[in-house]
């Protein structure tokens, strides 16, 4: 059934630069800036000089992979000391999420808890550039940012058009050094964004187009990028797939797959992409009975053979991920079977995502999927 008459709003970066060497344009586009702040993680700070930024540059290079509230507040305090007129996120999803929030809040009276939820950010008067160094979250394309609440062990989710980038840069050269294992996991995360939006209860014809392009690119290029990190075409294809996934997140968002992944990231300290990869085959197969045609499109795009039944689809998707070198069993990542029931309760309570799932999922269903992934 067509959904094109349902109203949605799409926010995209005001400017996108994509292609080999695109990062070198950042300095040119930052003319007139005097106090740029670069937010990075340890491995991504090495690309700062190549941006050609002008002025008094400050670099914060210790954003952790899954930042919690205290880690964010430490970055925010250092940003306030520098008083930037440009914030540059140089890294993966965690770095870019922190950069969004810093740009909006460093000179604001609002706290992170004040802006949690949709449309609570009062404004932003500091320019924001996002330079992606991985291909997974698509954070450079979107208006959401996530930080872990250490008290509740859940995600504080902020959504606002004031978090959109003035410039997004997708330069495949910046991903050449990403290890194969990280390339694989983040690539499946990008795919999951597209697939979960595609099969979502809030799916929209326009977003379906971006989703199809996204998981189609993953089917063509992810294995190549894993096998040869310097394959520029494959790296660019995966960055574009990730970007499309980021667009999907805005008006539609993800569903049960990401809800199930979040407790794994928090409780096991798994990287976000890896947690999503482990869960992906199980949720894809669970949803197949109520999204038959769309699931078949996904299976075809990924080259999943003989995947007509729920069990066969799960096995084929599992093999797809495992063939990329991803360790797909939770017990290999330190999980204890006794904890699965608690995690099921946590995942089921993430209603902002679970309510988007095309097939109703009970706590018992979640526990079963975790058990199957164990």
C-alpha positions in Angstrom: 0.0 0.0 0.0 1.3 3.4 -0.9 2.4 5.7 1.9 3.5 8.7 -0.2 0.5 10.8 0.9 1.6 10.6 4.5 3.4 13.8 5.7 7.0 13.4 6.7 9.9 15.8 7.2 13.4 15.1 6.0 16.5 17.0 7.2 19.8 16.7 5.4 23.2 18.5 5.8 23.2 21.8 4.1 26.2 20.7 2.0 27.6 17.3 1.2 31.1 16.6 -0.1 31.8 13.1 -1.2 34.7 11.4 -2.9 38.4 10.7 -2.6 40.1 13.8 -1.3 36.9 15.5 -0.1 38.3 16.0 3.4 40.9 18.5 2.0 38.0 20.9 1.2 37.1 21.4 4.8 39.6 24.2 5.4 38.5 26.0 2.2 34.9 25.9 3.5 35.9 27.1 6.9 37.3 30.4 5.8 36.7 33.1 8.3 36.7 30.7 11.2 39.1 31.7 14.0 38.5 29.1 16.8 37.7 25.6 15.4 37.2 22.7 17.8 37.9 19.2 16.4 36.2 16.4 18.3 37.8 13.0 17.6 38.8 9.6 19.0 42.4 8.5 19.4 42.7 6.9 15.9 40.8 9.6 14.0 42.7 12.7 15.4 45.5 11.9 12.9 43.3 13.3 10.1 43.1 16.8 11.7 46.0 18.3 9.8 44.6 17.1 6.5 41.5 19.2 7.0 43.5 22.4 6.6 41.6 24.3 9.2 42.5 27.9 9.9 42.8 29.8 13.2 43.4 28.6 16.8 42.6 24.9 16.6 41.8 22.8 19.6 41.5 19.0 19.4 39.7 16.8 21.9 40.8 13.3 20.9 39.5 11.0 23.6 35.8 10.5 22.9 35.1 6.8 23.9 33.3 4.4 21.6 30.0 4.5 23.6 30.1 7.8 25.4 28.2 8.1 28.7 26.9 11.3 30.3 30.1 12.0 32.4 32.3 11.5 29.3 30.1 14.0 27.3 30.2 16.5 30.1 34.0 16.4 30.2 34.1 17.2 26.5 31.5 20.0 26.9 33.6 21.6 29.7 36.7 21.6 27.5 34.7 23.0 24.6 33.4 25.9 26.8 37.0 26.7 27.7 37.9 27.0 24.0 34.7 28.9 22.9 34.6 27.6 19.3 33.0 29.2 16.3 33.2 25.9 14.5 32.8 22.3 15.8 34.1 19.5 13.6 33.2 15.9 14.3 36.0 13.8 13.0 35.2 10.1 13.5 32.5 7.5 13.7 29.0 7.8 15.2 29.9 8.4 18.8 32.3 11.2 17.9 29.7 12.8 15.5 26.9 12.5 18.1 29.0 14.3 20.7 30.0 17.0 18.2 26.3 17.7 17.4 25.5 18.1 21.1 28.6 20.2 21.9 27.8 22.6 19.0 24.3 23.1 20.3 25.0 23.2 24.0 28.5 24.7 24.7 27.1 28.2 24.9 23.6 27.3 26.1 22.0 27.1 29.5 20.3 23.8 28.6 21.7 20.5 29.9 21.7 17.2 28.0 18.8 16.0 30.2 16.9 19.2 29.3 17.1 18.4 25.6 16.4 14.7 25.8 13.6 13.7 23.4 12.3 15.4 20.3 12.5 19.1 19.5 13.8 20.4 22.8 17.0 22.0 21.7 16.5 25.8 21.8 18.9 26.6 19.0 22.5 26.5 17.7 24.7 29.4 16.6 27.9 27.5 16.1 28.8 26.0 12.8 28.9 22.2 12.6 31.0 20.1 10.2 30.9 16.3 10.3 33.7 14.3 8.7 33.0 10.6 8.8 35.8 8.1 9.3 33.7 5.0 9.3 30.8 3.7 7.3 28.1 2.6 9.7 26.0 5.0 11.8 25.2 7.6 9.2 25.3 10.1 12.0 26.7 12.8 9.7 23.3 12.8 7.8 20.9 13.0 10.8 19.3 15.0 13.5 19.7 12.4 16.4 22.4 12.0 19.0 22.7 9.3 21.7 24.6 9.3 25.0 24.4 6.5 27.6 22.8 7.3 31.0 25.1 5.6 33.5 22.3 5.5 36.1 19.7 3.7 34.0 22.1 2.0 31.5 19.9 3.3 28.7 20.4 5.8 25.9 19.6 9.4 26.3 18.2 10.2 22.8 18.1 13.8 21.5 16.4 14.7 18.3 16.4 18.2 16.8 16.8 19.9 13.4 19.4 22.1 15.3 21.7 19.0 15.3 22.0 18.9 11.5 25.4 19.5 10.0 26.3 22.5 7.9 28.7 20.3 6.0 29.1 16.5 5.8 32.2 15.0 4.3 32.4 11.4 3.0 36.0 10.8 2.0 36.8 7.1 1.4 40.5 7.6 2.1 39.7 8.2 5.7 38.3 4.7 6.0 41.2 2.9 4.4 42.8 2.1 7.8 39.6 0.8 9.4 40.2 -2.8 10.4 38.3 -5.5 8.5 36.3 -6.6 11.6 35.2 -3.0 12.3 34.4 -2.5 8.6 32.2 -5.6 8.6 30.3 -4.7 11.8 29.7 -1.1 10.9 28.7 -2.1 7.4 26.0 -4.4 8.9 24.9 -1.5 11.1 24.4 0.7 8.0 22.4 -2.1 6.4 20.3 -2.6 9.5 19.4 1.1 9.5 18.1 0.8 6.0 16.3 -2.6 6.5 14.7 -1.6 9.8 13.4 1.6 8.2 12.2 -0.3 5.1 10.1 -2.8 7.1 9.1 -0.3 9.8 5.4 0.5 10.7 6.3 4.1 9.9 7.8 3.3 6.5 7.3 5.8 3.7 7.7 5.5 -0.1 10.3 8.2 -0.2 12.4 6.6 2.6 12.0 3.2 1.0 13.9 4.6 -2.0 16.9 5.6 0.2 16.7 2.3 2.1 16.7 0.2 -1.2 19.8 2.1 -2.4 21.4 1.6 1.0 21.1 -2.1 1.4 21.7 -2.6 -2.3 25.1 -0.9 -1.9 25.9 -3.1 1.1 25.1 -6.1 -1.0 27.5 -5.0 -3.7 30.4 -3.5 -1.7 30.6 -4.6 1.9 32.5 -7.9 1.2 34.9 -6.0 -1.1 35.6 -3.4 1.5 36.3 -6.1 4.1 38.6 -8.0 1.8 40.5 -4.9 0.6 40.4 -1.8 2.8 42.0 0.3 0.1 39.3 -0.5 -2.5 38.2 3.1 -3.0 35.1 2.3 -4.9 33.9 -0.2 -2.3 34.8 2.2 0.6 32.9 5.1 -1.2 29.9 2.7 -1.8 29.8 1.8 1.9 30.0 5.5 3.0 27.1 6.3 0.7 25.1 3.3 2.1 25.8 4.6 5.6 24.7 8.1 4.6 21.4 6.7 3.1 20.9 4.8 6.4 21.3 8.1 8.3 18.6 9.7 6.2 16.3 6.8 6.9 16.7 7.3 10.6 15.3 10.9 10.6 11.6 10.5 9.7 11.3 6.7 10.2 14.0 5.5 12.6 14.9 1.9 13.4 12.9 -0.8 15.2 13.4 -4.0 17.3 16.8 -4.8 15.9 18.3 -1.7 17.4 16.3 -2.0 20.6 17.8 -5.5 21.1 21.3 -4.2 20.3 21.4 -1.5 22.9 21.5 -3.6 26.0 24.3 -5.6 24.4 26.4 -2.5 23.8 25.8 -1.3 27.3 26.1 -4.5 29.3 28.9 -6.2 27.3 30.6 -3.0 26.1 30.2 -4.2 22.5 30.7 -1.7 19.7 27.3 -0.6 18.4 27.9 -2.0 14.9 28.9 -5.4 16.3 25.8 -5.6 18.6 23.6 -4.9 15.6 25.3 -7.4 13.4 24.8 -10.2 16.0 21.1 -9.4 16.3 20.4 -8.7 12.6 19.6 -12.2 11.3 17.3 -13.0 14.2 15.1 -9.9 13.9 15.1 -10.0 10.1 13.7 -13.6 10.2 11.3 -12.8 13.0 9.7 -10.0 11.0 9.5 -12.0 7.7 6.0 -13.3 8.2 4.5 -9.8 8.3 6.9 -8.2 5.7 7.2 -11.0 3.1 7.7 -8.9 0.0 10.1 -6.4 1.5 12.1 -9.0 3.3 12.5 -10.9 -0.1 13.8 -7.6 -1.6 16.4 -7.4 1.2 17.4 -11.1 0.8 17.8 -10.6 -3.0 19.9 -7.5 -2.6 22.2 -9.2 -0.1 22.5 -12.4 -2.2 20.9 -14.6 0.4 20.0 -17.9 -1.3 17.1 -20.3 -0.5 15.8 -17.9 2.1 12.1 -18.5 1.7 11.2 -19.6 5.2 11.9 -17.9 8.5 14.5 -20.5 9.5 16.2 -20.5 6.2 16.3 -16.7 6.1 17.9 -16.6 9.5 20.5 -19.2 8.5 21.3 -17.3 5.3 21.6 -13.9 7.0 23.7 -15.5 9.8 26.1 -16.9 7.2 26.2 -13.5 5.4 27.5 -11.9 8.6 29.7 -14.7 9.6 31.4 -14.8 6.2 32.4 -11.2 6.8 34.4 -12.5 9.8 31.9 -11.4 12.5 31.7 -13.6 15.6 28.0 -14.1 15.9 27.5 -15.9 19.2 26.9 -13.8 22.3 28.7 -16.3 24.6 31.9 -15.6 22.7 31.6 -12.0 23.7 31.3 -12.7 27.4 27.5 -12.9 27.8 26.0 -15.1 30.5 22.8 -16.9 29.7 21.4 -16.0 33.1 21.4 -12.3 32.1 19.4 -12.7 29.0 16.0 -12.3 30.7 17.0 -9.0 32.3 18.3 -7.8 28.9 15.0 -8.8 27.3 13.1 -6.6 29.8 15.4 -3.7 29.0 15.1 -4.1 25.2 11.4 -4.5 25.4 11.0 -1.3 27.3 12.6 0.8 24.6 9.2 1.7 23.2 10.5 4.5 20.9 11.9 1.7 18.7 9.9 -1.4 19.6 6.7 0.3 18.7 8.0 0.7 15.1 8.5 -3.0 14.6 6.2 -4.5 12.0 5.5 -7.6 14.2 4.6 -7.3 17.8 7.4 -8.6 20.0 6.8 -9.7 23.6 9.4 -10.0 26.3 9.4 -13.7 25.8 10.0 -13.2 22.1 13.0 -11.0 22.9 14.3 -13.5 25.3 14.0 -16.2 22.6 15.9 -14.2 20.1 18.7 -13.5 22.6 18.8 -17.2 23.5 19.1 -18.0 19.8 21.9 -15.5 19.4 23.7 -16.9 22.5 
